[in-house]
Amino acid sequence: MNVPSNLRYTKDHEWIALENNVATIGITDFAQGELGDIVYVDIATKGKSMVAEEVFGTVEAVKTVSDLFLPVAGTIIEINPLLEAQPELINSDPYGSGWMIKMSVDNVGDVAALLSAENYTALVG
């Protein structure tokens, strides 16, 4: 299981990478493995201001549909355009080309309060 140490994580298996006040968000390697083959991503929240833990979309795998939860409050500014035609990128490259959204973060301090790689690894153990 791949858990990059430069990212922060949620108990709901999202990862977040912060650069200035813009965050890139996706689901973890553990989550994509549990879901299985991802066949569809539904994110229609671009431009919306949302609170932490609010559902920003869904991901559909062969065996289930799972909600996607926002790690921190902010406004969604971009949705990964590649996922519409290639949702399987989430399976093959969850921390790279399989990212889901970019957002402007309301309070960058909230990101530091999320799980470290070590704490996330212990959670999914």
C-alpha positions as CSV (number, residue, x, y, z in Angstrom):
1,M,0.0,0.0,0.0
2,N,1.4,3.4,-1.1
3,V,1.0,6.2,1.5
4,P,3.1,9.2,0.4
5,S,4.5,11.1,3.4
6,N,4.1,14.5,1.8
7,L,0.3,14.3,1.8
8,R,-2.4,14.6,4.6
9,Y,-5.3,12.1,4.9
10,T,-8.8,11.7,6.2
11,K,-10.5,8.9,8.0
12,D,-12.7,8.6,4.8
13,H,-9.7,7.8,2.7
14,E,-9.2,11.1,0.8
15,W,-5.7,12.6,0.4
16,I,-4.9,16.3,0.1
17,A,-1.8,18.1,-1.2
18,L,-1.6,21.8,-0.4
19,E,0.3,24.3,-2.4
20,N,-0.1,27.9,-1.1
21,N,-3.9,27.9,-0.5
22,V,-4.8,25.5,-3.4
23,A,-5.4,21.9,-2.5
24,T,-5.4,18.9,-4.8
25,I,-7.6,16.1,-3.6
26,G,-8.1,12.4,-4.5
27,I,-8.8,9.0,-2.9
28,T,-6.0,6.9,-1.4
29,D,-4.4,3.8,-2.8
30,F,-6.1,1.9,0.0
31,A,-9.5,3.2,-1.0
32,Q,-9.1,2.5,-4.7
33,G,-8.0,-1.0,-3.8
34,E,-11.0,-1.6,-1.6
35,L,-13.4,-0.2,-4.3
36,G,-12.0,-2.3,-7.1
37,D,-12.2,-1.3,-10.8
38,I,-13.5,2.3,-11.0
39,V,-15.9,2.8,-13.9
40,Y,-17.4,6.3,-13.3
41,V,-16.8,9.5,-11.4
42,D,-19.6,12.0,-10.8
43,I,-18.4,15.4,-9.5
44,A,-20.6,18.4,-10.3
45,T,-19.6,20.8,-7.6
46,K,-17.2,23.1,-9.5
47,G,-17.5,26.6,-8.3
48,K,-19.3,25.6,-5.1
49,S,-18.2,26.8,-1.6
50,M,-18.4,23.7,0.7
51,V,-17.7,22.8,4.3
52,A,-15.4,20.0,5.5
53,E,-16.8,16.5,5.3
54,E,-19.5,17.6,2.8
55,V,-20.0,15.2,-0.1
56,F,-18.4,16.7,-3.2
57,G,-19.1,13.8,-5.6
58,T,-19.3,10.0,-6.0
59,V,-17.1,7.3,-7.4
60,E,-18.6,4.2,-9.0
61,A,-16.8,0.9,-9.0
62,V,-18.0,-2.4,-10.5
63,K,-19.3,-3.5,-7.1
64,T,-20.4,-0.3,-5.3
65,V,-20.9,3.5,-5.4
66,S,-19.0,5.6,-2.7
67,D,-19.4,9.2,-1.6
68,L,-16.4,11.5,-1.8
69,F,-16.0,13.8,1.3
70,L,-14.2,17.1,1.3
71,P,-11.3,17.1,3.7
72,V,-11.4,20.9,4.5
73,A,-13.7,23.8,3.8
74,G,-13.2,25.8,0.6
75,T,-14.3,26.4,-3.0
76,I,-13.9,23.8,-5.7
77,I,-12.1,25.4,-8.6
78,E,-11.3,22.5,-10.9
79,I,-12.4,19.0,-11.7
80,N,-9.9,16.6,-13.3
81,P,-11.0,16.5,-16.9
82,L,-9.3,13.2,-17.6
83,L,-11.5,11.2,-15.3
84,E,-14.6,11.6,-17.5
85,A,-13.0,9.4,-20.2
86,Q,-10.6,7.5,-18.0
87,P,-11.9,6.9,-14.5
88,E,-9.5,4.0,-14.2
89,L,-6.7,6.5,-13.7
90,I,-7.8,6.5,-10.1
91,N,-6.9,2.8,-9.9
92,S,-3.6,3.1,-11.8
93,D,-2.3,6.4,-10.4
94,P,-4.4,7.6,-7.4
95,Y,-1.8,10.2,-6.3
96,G,-0.9,11.4,-9.8
97,S,-3.1,11.6,-12.9
98,G,-6.0,10.1,-10.9
99,W,-6.5,13.3,-8.7
100,M,-10.1,14.4,-8.5
101,I,-10.5,18.1,-7.7
102,K,-8.6,21.2,-6.9
103,M,-10.0,23.7,-4.4
104,S,-9.1,27.0,-2.8
105,V,-8.9,26.3,1.0
106,D,-10.6,28.6,3.4
107,N,-8.1,28.0,6.3
108,V,-4.8,26.3,5.4
109,G,-4.3,25.4,9.1
110,D,-7.2,22.9,8.7
111,V,-5.0,20.8,6.4
112,A,-2.3,20.4,9.1
113,A,-5.0,19.0,11.5
114,L,-5.6,16.0,9.1
115,L,-4.0,12.6,9.5
116,S,-0.2,12.3,8.7
117,A,0.9,9.4,6.5
118,E,1.9,7.5,9.7
119,N,-1.5,8.0,11.4
120,Y,-3.3,7.1,8.2
121,T,-1.2,3.9,7.8
122,A,-2.1,3.0,11.4
123,L,-5.8,3.6,10.7
124,V,-6.0,1.2,7.8
125,G,-3.3,-1.0,9.2
